[in-house]
Amino acid sequence: MTLQLTVPNMACSACGDTITTAIKSIDPAATVTADPKTKRVDIETQASEDSIKQAITDAGYTVA
């Protein structure tokens, strides 16, 4: 499943790394591309959308 999420408070590449780590804690095989400029996170995962959103939220970020 491919997800395209917007994370408005992702400000820098370190934020992208934190979000990537949070997602990979749910699905280690996930492919994550986080772009702080567009605030967009593209995810290829087998995990549910709700669990991915929750992992991002738990890491301290907002999913729009």
All heavy atoms as a GROMACS GRO file, in nm:
protein
  460
    1MET      N    1   0.084  -0.116   0.000
    1MET     CA    2   0.000   0.000   0.000
    1MET      C    3   0.090   0.124   0.000
    1MET      O    4   0.190   0.130   0.069
    1MET     CB    5  -0.088  -0.001   0.125
    1MET     CG    6  -0.157   0.128   0.153
    1MET     SD    7  -0.274   0.125   0.292
    1MET     CE    8  -0.180   0.056   0.425
    2THR      N    9   0.053   0.221  -0.082
    2THR     CA   10   0.126   0.346  -0.088
    2THR      C   11   0.044   0.454  -0.021
    2THR      O   12  -0.075   0.470  -0.049
    2THR     CB   13   0.154   0.387  -0.233
    2THR    OG1   14   0.230   0.283  -0.295
    2THR    CG2   15   0.232   0.516  -0.240
    3LEU      N   16   0.109   0.527   0.070
    3LEU     CA   17   0.043   0.638   0.140
    3LEU      C   18   0.116   0.766   0.106
    3LEU      O   19   0.239   0.767   0.094
    3LEU     CB   20   0.048   0.617   0.291
    3LEU     CG   21  -0.019   0.493   0.347
    3LEU    CD1   22   0.011   0.481   0.496
    3LEU    CD2   23  -0.168   0.499   0.324
    4GLN      N   24   0.043   0.874   0.091
    4GLN     CA   25   0.101   1.007   0.075
    4GLN      C   26   0.038   1.093   0.184
    4GLN      O   27  -0.081   1.123   0.178
    4GLN     CB   28   0.071   1.063  -0.063
    4GLN     CG   29   0.138   0.985  -0.174
    4GLN     CD   30   0.108   1.041  -0.311
    4GLN    OE1   31   0.011   1.112  -0.331
    4GLN    NE2   32   0.193   1.008  -0.407
    5LEU      N   33   0.119   1.128   0.283
    5LEU     CA   34   0.070   1.205   0.396
    5LEU      C   35   0.136   1.342   0.399
    5LEU      O   36   0.251   1.356   0.359
    5LEU     CB   37   0.099   1.131   0.526
    5LEU     CG   38   0.043   0.989   0.537
    5LEU    CD1   39   0.088   0.924   0.668
    5LEU    CD2   40  -0.109   0.990   0.529
    6THR      N   41   0.065   1.438   0.451
    6THR     CA   42   0.120   1.572   0.472
    6THR      C   43   0.144   1.591   0.621
    6THR      O   44   0.055   1.567   0.703
    6THR     CB   45   0.022   1.679   0.421
    6THR    OG1   46  -0.001   1.657   0.282
    6THR    CG2   47   0.079   1.819   0.441
    7VAL      N   48   0.267   1.632   0.654
    7VAL     CA   49   0.307   1.655   0.793
    7VAL      C   50   0.349   1.802   0.803
    7VAL      O   51   0.466   1.836   0.778
    7VAL     CB   52   0.420   1.560   0.835
    7VAL    CG1   53   0.458   1.583   0.981
    7VAL    CG2   54   0.381   1.415   0.812
    8PRO      N   55   0.254   1.892   0.838
    8PRO     CA   56   0.281   2.036   0.834
    8PRO      C   57   0.395   2.082   0.924
    8PRO      O   58   0.460   2.181   0.892
    8PRO     CB   59   0.149   2.098   0.880
    8PRO     CG   60   0.047   1.992   0.867
    8PRO     CD   61   0.118   1.861   0.877
    9ASN      N   62   0.420   2.014   1.034
    9ASN     CA   63   0.524   2.061   1.125
    9ASN      C   64   0.657   1.988   1.106
    9ASN      O   65   0.745   1.996   1.192
    9ASN     CB   66   0.478   2.056   1.270
    9ASN     CG   67   0.440   1.918   1.318
    9ASN    OD1   68   0.415   1.828   1.238
    9ASN    ND2   69   0.432   1.902   1.448
   10MET      N   70   0.676   1.923   0.991
   10MET     CA   71   0.807   1.867   0.957
   10MET      C   72   0.891   1.982   0.901
   10MET      O   73   0.860   2.037   0.796
   10MET     CB   74   0.792   1.756   0.852
   10MET     CG   75   0.924   1.701   0.806
   10MET     SD   76   0.912   1.555   0.698
   10MET     CE   77   0.799   1.608   0.570
   11ALA      N   78   0.996   2.022   0.974
   11ALA     CA   79   1.068   2.144   0.940
   11ALA      C   80   1.205   2.121   0.877
   11ALA      O   81   1.257   2.208   0.809
   11ALA     CB   82   1.084   2.230   1.063
   12CYS      N   83   1.264   2.003   0.900
   12CYS     CA   84   1.401   1.984   0.852
   12CYS      C   85   1.426   1.835   0.825
   12CYS      O   86   1.341   1.752   0.853
   12CYS     CB   87   1.501   2.037   0.955
   12CYS     SG   88   1.488   1.950   1.113
   13SER      N   89   1.545   1.806   0.775
   13SER     CA   90   1.575   1.666   0.744
   13SER      C   91   1.580   1.580   0.870
   13SER      O   92   1.549   1.461   0.865
   13SER     CB   93   1.706   1.656   0.667
   13SER     OG   94   1.813   1.704   0.744
   14ALA      N   95   1.618   1.639   0.984
   14ALA     CA   96   1.617   1.562   1.110
   14ALA      C   97   1.475   1.520   1.146
   14ALA      O   98   1.453   1.409   1.196
   14ALA     CB   99   1.678   1.644   1.223
   15CYS      N  100   1.379   1.608   1.118
   15CYS     CA  101   1.238   1.572   1.141
   15CYS      C  102   1.201   1.454   1.050
   15CYS      O  103   1.133   1.361   1.094
   15CYS     CB  104   1.146   1.690   1.110
   15CYS     SG  105   1.169   1.835   1.214
   16GLY      N  106   1.245   1.461   0.926
   16GLY     CA  107   1.218   1.352   0.832
   16GLY      C  108   1.278   1.221   0.880
   16GLY      O  109   1.217   1.115   0.868
   17ASP      N  110   1.399   1.229   0.936
   17ASP     CA  111   1.463   1.108   0.990
   17ASP      C  112   1.384   1.051   1.108
   17ASP      O  113   1.369   0.930   1.120
   17ASP     CB  114   1.606   1.140   1.034
   17ASP     CG  115   1.699   1.170   0.917
   17ASP    OD1  116   1.661   1.139   0.802
   17ASP    OD2  117   1.807   1.226   0.942
   18THR      N  118   1.336   1.141   1.195
   18THR     CA  119   1.256   1.096   1.310
   18THR      C  120   1.128   1.028   1.263
   18THR      O  121   1.090   0.922   1.315
   18THR     CB  122   1.224   1.216   1.401
   18THR    OG1  123   1.344   1.275   1.446
   18THR    CG2  124   1.139   1.173   1.520
   19ILE      N  125   1.063   1.088   1.164
   19ILE     CA  126   0.939   1.030   1.111
   19ILE      C  127   0.969   0.895   1.046
   19ILE      O  128   0.895   0.798   1.065
   19ILE     CB  129   0.874   1.129   1.012
   19ILE    CG1  130   0.821   1.251   1.089
   19ILE    CG2  131   0.764   1.062   0.931
   19ILE    CD1  132   0.781   1.367   1.004
   20THR      N  133   1.077   0.887   0.970
   20THR     CA  134   1.114   0.761   0.906
   20THR      C  135   1.139   0.653   1.010
   20THR      O  136   1.091   0.539   0.995
   20THR     CB  137   1.240   0.782   0.819
   20THR    OG1  138   1.211   0.878   0.717
   20THR    CG2  139   1.285   0.651   0.755
   21THR      N  140   1.210   0.686   1.116
   21THR     CA  141   1.238   0.590   1.222
   21THR      C  142   1.108   0.543   1.288
   21THR      O  143   1.091   0.424   1.317
   21THR     CB  144   1.332   0.652   1.328
   21THR    OG1  145   1.454   0.689   1.264
   21THR    CG2  146   1.360   0.555   1.441
   22ALA      N  147   1.017   0.637   1.312
   22ALA     CA  148   0.888   0.601   1.375
   22ALA      C  149   0.809   0.505   1.287
   22ALA      O  150   0.752   0.407   1.336
   22ALA     CB  151   0.807   0.728   1.401
   23ILE      N  152   0.809   0.531   1.156
   23ILE     CA  153   0.735   0.443   1.064
   23ILE      C  154   0.801   0.306   1.057
   23ILE      O  155   0.734   0.203   1.060
   23ILE     CB  156   0.727   0.508   0.925
   23ILE    CG1  157   0.639   0.634   0.931
   23ILE    CG2  158   0.674   0.409   0.821
   23ILE    CD1  159   0.646   0.722   0.809
   24LYS      N  160   0.934   0.304   1.053
   24LYS     CA  161   1.005   0.176   1.044
   24LYS      C  162   0.994   0.095   1.173
   24LYS      O  163   1.017  -0.026   1.172
   24LYS     CB  164   1.150   0.197   1.003
   24LYS     CG  165   1.162   0.236   0.855
   24LYS     CD  166   1.305   0.244   0.812
   24LYS     CE  167   1.315   0.269   0.662
   24LYS     NZ  168   1.304   0.148   0.582
   25SER      N  169   0.959   0.160   1.284
   25SER     CA  170   0.935   0.084   1.407
   25SER      C  171   0.806   0.002   1.396
   25SER      O  172   0.791  -0.100   1.463
   25SER     CB  173   0.929   0.177   1.529
   25SER     OG  174   0.809   0.252   1.530
   26ILE      N  175   0.716   0.047   1.310
   26ILE     CA  176   0.591  -0.026   1.285
   26ILE      C  177   0.612  -0.130   1.175
   26ILE      O  178   0.564  -0.242   1.184
   26ILE     CB  179   0.479   0.073   1.241
   26ILE    CG1  180   0.454   0.179   1.347
   26ILE    CG2  181   0.351  -0.002   1.206
   26ILE    CD1  182   0.397   0.126   1.476
   27ASP      N  183   0.680  -0.088   1.067
   27ASP     CA  184   0.705  -0.176   0.952
   27ASP      C  185   0.850  -0.158   0.906
   27ASP      O  186   0.880  -0.067   0.829
   27ASP     CB  187   0.607  -0.141   0.839
   27ASP     CG  188   0.630  -0.228   0.716
   27ASP    OD1  189   0.716  -0.319   0.720
   27ASP    OD2  190   0.560  -0.203   0.615
   28PRO      N  191   0.940  -0.245   0.955
   28PRO     CA  192   1.082  -0.231   0.919
   28PRO      C  193   1.108  -0.239   0.768
   28PRO      O  194   1.210  -0.188   0.721
   28PRO     CB  195   1.149  -0.348   0.992
   28PRO     CG  196   1.055  -0.384   1.100
   28PRO     CD  197   0.917  -0.352   1.049
   29ALA      N  198   1.019  -0.297   0.693
   29ALA     CA  199   1.039  -0.310   0.548
   29ALA      C  200   0.982  -0.192   0.471
   29ALA      O  201   0.991  -0.189   0.348
   29ALA     CB  202   0.975  -0.440   0.500
   30ALA      N  203   0.925  -0.097   0.539
   30ALA     CA  204   0.863   0.018   0.472
   30ALA      C  205   0.967   0.102   0.398
   30ALA      O  206   1.082   0.112   0.441
   30ALA     CB  207   0.791   0.105   0.575
   31THR      N  208   0.923   0.158   0.286
   31THR     CA  209   1.005   0.255   0.214
   31THR      C  210   0.946   0.393   0.241
   31THR      O  211   0.827   0.415   0.216
   31THR     CB  212   1.001   0.226   0.063
   31THR    OG1  213   1.049   0.094   0.041
   31THR    CG2  214   1.087   0.324  -0.014
   32VAL      N  215   1.029   0.482   0.294
   32VAL     CA  216   0.980   0.614   0.337
   32VAL      C  217   1.061   0.723   0.269
   32VAL      O  218   1.184   0.719   0.270
   32VAL     CB  219   0.992   0.630   0.489
   32VAL    CG1  220   0.937   0.765   0.534
   32VAL    CG2  221   0.921   0.516   0.562
   33THR      N  222   0.992   0.820   0.210
   33THR     CA  223   1.055   0.939   0.157
   33THR      C  224   0.989   1.059   0.221
   33THR      O  225   0.869   1.081   0.203
   33THR     CB  226   1.038   0.946   0.004
   33THR    OG1  227   1.091   0.827  -0.054
   33THR    CG2  228   1.112   1.067  -0.053
   34ALA      N  229   1.066   1.134   0.300
   34ALA     CA  230   1.013   1.251   0.369
   34ALA      C  231   1.080   1.376   0.314
   34ALA      O  232   1.202   1.385   0.312
   34ALA     CB  233   1.039   1.240   0.518
   35ASP      N  234   0.998   1.470   0.266
   35ASP     CA  235   1.051   1.594   0.206
   35ASP      C  236   1.007   1.713   0.291
   35ASP      O  237   0.890   1.753   0.286
   35ASP     CB  238   0.999   1.608   0.063
   35ASP     CG  239   1.060   1.728  -0.007
   35ASP    OD1  240   1.122   1.813   0.060
   35ASP    OD2  241   1.044   1.736  -0.130
   36PRO      N  242   1.099   1.771   0.369
   36PRO     CA  243   1.062   1.885   0.455
   36PRO      C  244   1.014   2.007   0.375
   36PRO      O  245   0.936   2.087   0.426
   36PRO     CB  246   1.192   1.918   0.530
   36PRO     CG  247   1.279   1.799   0.512
   36PRO     CD  248   1.237   1.732   0.387
   37LYS      N  249   1.059   2.022   0.252
   37LYS     CA  250   1.018   2.139   0.172
   37LYS      C  251   0.871   2.133   0.136
   37LYS      O  252   0.801   2.233   0.142
   37LYS     CB  253   1.103   2.147   0.045
   37LYS     CG  254   1.248   2.184   0.072
   37LYS     CD  255   1.327   2.193  -0.057
   37LYS     CE  256   1.473   2.219  -0.026
   37LYS     NZ  257   1.556   2.213  -0.144
   38THR      N  258   0.823   2.017   0.097
   38THR     CA  259   0.683   2.004   0.058
   38THR      C  260   0.595   1.957   0.173
   38THR      O  261   0.474   1.954   0.160
   38THR     CB  262   0.668   1.904  -0.057
   38THR    OG1  263   0.714   1.775  -0.014
   38THR    CG2  264   0.747   1.947  -0.179
   39LYS      N  265   0.659   1.918   0.285
   39LYS     CA  266   0.590   1.864   0.404
   39LYS      C  267   0.522   1.730   0.373
   39LYS      O  268   0.431   1.689   0.442
   39LYS     CB  269   0.484   1.963   0.457
   39LYS     CG  270   0.531   2.104   0.474
   39LYS     CD  271   0.637   2.116   0.579
   39LYS     CE  272   0.673   2.263   0.604
   39LYS     NZ  273   0.791   2.278   0.686
   40ARG      N  274   0.567   1.664   0.267
   40ARG     CA  275   0.503   1.541   0.225
   40ARG      C  276   0.587   1.419   0.261
   40ARG      O  277   0.709   1.421   0.249
   40ARG     CB  278   0.480   1.544   0.074
   40ARG     CG  279   0.384   1.438   0.027
   40ARG     CD  280   0.340   1.466  -0.113
   40ARG     NE  281   0.385   1.355  -0.197
   40ARG     CZ  282   0.362   1.346  -0.324
   40ARG    NH1  283   0.296   1.440  -0.385
   40ARG    NH2  284   0.405   1.244  -0.393
   41VAL      N  285   0.518   1.313   0.304
   41VAL     CA  286   0.584   1.186   0.334
   41VAL      C  287   0.519   1.079   0.247
   41VAL      O  288   0.397   1.058   0.254
   41VAL     CB  289   0.569   1.149   0.484
   41VAL    CG1  290   0.640   1.018   0.513
   41VAL    CG2  291   0.623   1.260   0.573
   42ASP      N  292   0.598   1.016   0.163
   42ASP     CA  293   0.552   0.906   0.079
   42ASP      C  294   0.598   0.776   0.144
   42ASP      O  295   0.716   0.762   0.176
   42ASP     CB  296   0.609   0.917  -0.062
   42ASP     CG  297   0.559   1.041  -0.135
   42ASP    OD1  298   0.443   1.078  -0.114
   42ASP    OD2  299   0.638   1.098  -0.212
   43ILE      N  300   0.505   0.684   0.160
   43ILE     CA  301   0.534   0.560   0.233
   43ILE      C  302   0.482   0.442   0.154
   43ILE      O  303   0.366   0.441   0.113
   43ILE     CB  304   0.464   0.561   0.371
   43ILE    CG1  305   0.499   0.690   0.447
   43ILE    CG2  306   0.502   0.438   0.451
   43ILE    CD1  307   0.392   0.730   0.545
   44GLU      N  308   0.567   0.343   0.134
   44GLU     CA  309   0.525   0.214   0.078
   44GLU      C  310   0.533   0.115   0.193
   44GLU      O  311   0.641   0.090   0.246
   44GLU     CB  312   0.618   0.173  -0.037
   44GLU     CG  313   0.582   0.041  -0.101
   44GLU     CD  314   0.448   0.046  -0.174
   44GLU    OE1  315   0.417   0.147  -0.236
   44GLU    OE2  316   0.374  -0.054  -0.165
   45THR      N  317   0.419   0.063   0.235
   45THR     CA  318   0.416  -0.020   0.356
   45THR      C  319   0.305  -0.124   0.350
   45THR      O  320   0.210  -0.111   0.274
   45THR     CB  321   0.395   0.071   0.480
   45THR    OG1  322   0.396  -0.009   0.597
   45THR    CG2  323   0.263   0.145   0.474
   46GLN      N  324   0.320  -0.224   0.435
   46GLN     CA  325   0.216  -0.324   0.452
   46GLN      C  326   0.134  -0.295   0.577
   46GLN      O  327   0.033  -0.360   0.603
   46GLN     CB  328   0.277  -0.464   0.462
   46GLN     CG  329   0.352  -0.507   0.337
   46GLN     CD  330   0.264  -0.506   0.213
   46GLN    OE1  331   0.153  -0.558   0.214
   46GLN    NE2  332   0.313  -0.444   0.106
   47ALA      N  333   0.178  -0.196   0.658
   47ALA     CA  334   0.107  -0.160   0.779
   47ALA      C  335  -0.017  -0.077   0.744
   47ALA      O  336  -0.027  -0.020   0.635
   47ALA     CB  337   0.198  -0.079   0.871
   48SER      N  338  -0.112  -0.071   0.837
   48SER     CA  339  -0.234   0.004   0.811
   48SER      C  340  -0.208   0.155   0.815
   48SER      O  341  -0.114   0.201   0.882
   48SER     CB  342  -0.340  -0.031   0.916
   48SER     OG  343  -0.305   0.024   1.042
   49GLU      N  344  -0.292   0.228   0.745
   49GLU     CA  345  -0.278   0.374   0.743
   49GLU      C  346  -0.292   0.430   0.884
   49GLU      O  347  -0.218   0.520   0.923
   49GLU     CB  348  -0.384   0.434   0.651
   49GLU     CG  349  -0.372   0.586   0.638
   49GLU     CD  350  -0.465   0.643   0.533
   49GLU    OE1  351  -0.524   0.567   0.455
   49GLU    OE2  352  -0.478   0.766   0.529
   50ASP      N  353  -0.386   0.376   0.962
   50ASP     CA  354  -0.406   0.425   1.098
   50ASP      C  355  -0.282   0.405   1.184
   50ASP      O  356  -0.246   0.492   1.262
   50ASP     CB  357  -0.527   0.355   1.163
   50ASP     CG  358  -0.659   0.404   1.106
   50ASP    OD1  359  -0.662   0.512   1.044
   50ASP    OD2  360  -0.760   0.334   1.125
   51SER      N  361  -0.217   0.289   1.172
   51SER     CA  362  -0.098   0.264   1.255
   51SER      C  363   0.017   0.355   1.213
   51SER      O  364   0.095   0.401   1.298
   51SER     CB  365  -0.058   0.117   1.250
   51SER     OG  366  -0.015   0.080   1.122
   52ILE      N  367   0.030   0.384   1.084
   52ILE     CA  368   0.134   0.475   1.038
   52ILE      C  369   0.108   0.616   1.090
   52ILE      O  370   0.198   0.683   1.142
   52ILE     CB  371   0.141   0.476   0.883
   52ILE    CG1  372   0.184   0.338   0.831
   52ILE    CG2  373   0.233   0.586   0.832
   52ILE    CD1  374   0.324   0.297   0.869
   53LYS      N  375  -0.017   0.661   1.078
   53LYS     CA  376  -0.051   0.796   1.128
   53LYS      C  377  -0.026   0.805   1.278
   53LYS      O  378   0.023   0.906   1.327
   53LYS     CB  379  -0.197   0.827   1.097
   53LYS     CG  380  -0.221   0.859   0.951
   53LYS     CD  381  -0.367   0.892   0.927
   53LYS     CE  382  -0.392   0.934   0.783
   53LYS     NZ  383  -0.535   0.962   0.758
   54GLN      N  384  -0.059   0.698   1.351
   54GLN     CA  385  -0.039   0.698   1.496
   54GLN      C  386   0.110   0.705   1.529
   54GLN      O  387   0.151   0.776   1.622
   54GLN     CB  388  -0.103   0.574   1.559
   54GLN     CG  389  -0.099   0.576   1.711
   54GLN     CD  390  -0.180   0.691   1.770
   54GLN    OE1  391  -0.295   0.711   1.734
   54GLN    NE2  392  -0.118   0.769   1.857
   55ALA      N  393   0.193   0.633   1.455
   55ALA     CA  394   0.338   0.635   1.480
   55ALA      C  395   0.394   0.775   1.458
   55ALA      O  396   0.479   0.821   1.535
   55ALA     CB  397   0.408   0.534   1.388
   56ILE      N  398   0.347   0.843   1.354
   56ILE     CA  399   0.393   0.980   1.327
   56ILE      C  400   0.347   1.073   1.438
   56ILE      O  401   0.425   1.156   1.487
   56ILE     CB  402   0.343   1.027   1.188
   56ILE    CG1  403   0.408   0.943   1.077
   56ILE    CG2  404   0.373   1.176   1.168
   56ILE    CD1  405   0.349   0.967   0.939
   57THR      N  406   0.224   1.057   1.480
   57THR     CA  407   0.170   1.140   1.590
   57THR      C  408   0.247   1.115   1.719
   57THR      O  409   0.283   1.208   1.790
   57THR     CB  410   0.020   1.111   1.609
   57THR    OG1  411  -0.048   1.140   1.487
   57THR    CG2  412  -0.038   1.196   1.721
   58ASP      N  413   0.275   0.988   1.748
   58ASP     CA  414   0.349   0.953   1.870
   58ASP      C  415   0.491   1.011   1.868
   58ASP      O  416   0.550   1.035   1.974
   58ASP     CB  417   0.355   0.801   1.888
   58ASP     CG  418   0.220   0.741   1.925
   58ASP    OD1  419   0.128   0.818   1.960
   58ASP    OD2  420   0.207   0.617   1.917
   59ALA      N  421   0.546   1.032   1.748
   59ALA     CA  422   0.680   1.091   1.735
   59ALA      C  423   0.676   1.242   1.754
   59ALA      O  424   0.781   1.307   1.752
   59ALA     CB  425   0.740   1.055   1.600
   60GLY      N  426   0.556   1.299   1.769
   60GLY     CA  427   0.545   1.442   1.796
   60GLY      C  428   0.507   1.528   1.677
   60GLY      O  429   0.519   1.650   1.682
   61TYR      N  430   0.457   1.464   1.571
   61TYR     CA  431   0.422   1.539   1.451
   61TYR      C  432   0.273   1.527   1.423
   61TYR      O  433   0.207   1.435   1.469
   61TYR     CB  434   0.504   1.489   1.331
   61TYR     CG  435   0.650   1.514   1.352
   61TYR    CD1  436   0.732   1.418   1.409
   61TYR    CD2  437   0.706   1.637   1.320
   61TYR    CE1  438   0.866   1.442   1.433
   61TYR    CE2  439   0.840   1.663   1.344
   61TYR     CZ  440   0.919   1.565   1.400
   61TYR     OH  441   1.052   1.590   1.424
   62THR      N  442   0.224   1.622   1.344
   62THR     CA  443   0.084   1.627   1.309
   62THR      C  444   0.066   1.577   1.166
   62THR      O  445   0.142   1.616   1.078
   62THR     CB  446   0.032   1.772   1.317
   62THR    OG1  447   0.058   1.822   1.448
   62THR    CG2  448  -0.116   1.781   1.286
   63VAL      N  449  -0.033   1.492   1.145
   63VAL     CA  450  -0.067   1.446   1.010
   63VAL      C  451  -0.191   1.521   0.966
   63VAL      O  452  -0.294   1.517   1.034
   63VAL     CB  453  -0.093   1.294   1.009
   63VAL    CG1  454  -0.132   1.250   0.868
   63VAL    CG2  455   0.028   1.218   1.058
   64ALA      N  456  -0.179   1.592   0.855
   64ALA     CA  457  -0.293   1.670   0.805
   64ALA      C  458  -0.386   1.583   0.724
   64ALA      O  459  -0.350   1.483   0.669
   64ALA     CB  460  -0.244   1.786   0.721
   0.00000   0.00000   0.00000
